[in-house]
Amino acid sequence: MTYLLNALSVLIELAFNLLATLFVLRVLAEAARADFHNPVSQLLYRSTNPVLAPLRRVIPNWRRINLAALLLAWLVMLVKRALLFALLGVTPHVSGLLVLGLADLIDFTLVFYLVLIFGWSLLSMLQVDRRQPVLRLAGAIVEPLLRPLRGKLTVGLFDFSPMVVMLGIVLARILIAAPLIDLGTALALGS
């Protein structure tokens, strides 16, 4: 029976993480002012607008942060955690579930940035077309993190700013996301 539960939990994680990716990507693309004429950006906006348009009437943006998309991403993580607890037959405390949803969203966003920066820096070393839509969107999203270090960590032809930013993200996962997940788990289980 545990094999079936493990398989179901993997499927739940995958489905909800894919859904959260849409909303997190929407938040990051709007915050970075990604090119709207990019076909990938247009696909992202068209796929999330049916859900976000009614919410945006009630929840306005704060500066360049789409709070409605951020709220939906948090709710997706919250429902994912609730389903995972239900699979185990555990009824979590609401306060712990709220903290776990936030911790999962922070951890997910950090991992998303880690993968995006690694992929973008790897592709930037290869001879790829810089006008490719996915690369343009990824570049627009990672550039605000890399810009403060750009040119300061260059040795010869190599720019080590992506490596330093990725190290910072790994440290943020260890020092921010992991303690929040532990706190949320303790609150959810009533320990």
ABEGO torsion letter per residue (X at the ends): XAAAAAAAAAAAAAAAAAAAAAAAAAAAAAAAGBBAABAAAAAAAAAAAAAAAAAAAABBBBEABBAAAAAAAAAAAAAAAAAAAAAAGBBBBAAAAAAAAAAAAAAAAAAAAAAAAAAAAAAAABBBBAABAAAAAAAAAAAAAAAAABGAABBEABBAAAAAAAAAAAAAAAAAAAAAAAAAAAAAAGX
